[in-house]
Amino acid sequence: MINKKYEHLREWLEQLPEHFEQLGEVIYDKRNQLRVIEAPDGTLVNAKRYCKTHIVNRVVYSLGIRQPKGKRAFLYPARLLELGIETPEPIAYIERRKCGLLGLSYFMSEQSKLRHTLFEFGEAQEGTYEEMARELGRFTAMTHNRGVLHLDYSPGNILWDKDGQGYHFALVDINRMRFGEVGMKDGCAALCRLWGPKRFIELTSRSYAAARGFDEDEAVRLTMAARTDFWTRYQRRHPLPFPLEL
């Protein structure tokens, strides 16, 4: 699947999986690998290789019972962009199959021009994050009001930058989304994965509630309860990536 805008890169894109390991710069390398690669026309491409899933999911994806993550990542941006929610434009989605079963798959998008992620606020000090917290709350409210719920609303999946016109945000890694009405409980719970001081999260949830016409105190209560539950479970399996205040 190739975005018509990038049809001129078809041959290069179709060959990309064969040369993936030798191209560009690795910016993420865990279960899946993410590279930034310059295309022949100068376009900076964000290329993600999805590893093979366990056999049950491979069958589910291969039979079309559920769309693979990379395919969802290719299809969902059009819906967000139509709603006025910024996300990098998709370029292509490529699958590799063996005996009909999905193996590795690749999703390519434009590299976002936004330079920052919310990881920067993991250990932010009071006096440095208040404006961001309020703007983030308003941005989150906008996406929920437009019927978009990112199910992995975490620091690396929210890009941001600031210029003379204010803050700009974009969503990435959007293969896990829910479209439709977003209620107060689910909306507040979406904030639970964010890093940062307790007050940063509280300010974000208050700004979020104000923008949606919700009770601010109740929004803070719901958000902090979801946050406590998420990070308590997380630290049983992993070291905490930032100083946690509950």
Buried (B, 14 or more C-beta within 10 A) or exposed (E): EBBEEBEEBEEBBEEBBEEBEEBBEEEBEEEBBBBBBEBEEEBEBBBBBBEBBEEEBBBBBBEEEEBBBBBBBBBBBEBBBEBEBBBBBBBBBBBEEEEEEBBBBBBBBBBBEBEBBBBBBBEBEEEEBBEBBBBBBBBBBBBBBBEBBBBBBBBBBBBBEBEEEEBBBBBBBBBBBEEEEBEBBBBBBBBBBBBBBEBBBBBBBBBBBBBBEBEBEBBBEBBBBBBEEBBEEBEEEEEEEBEBEE
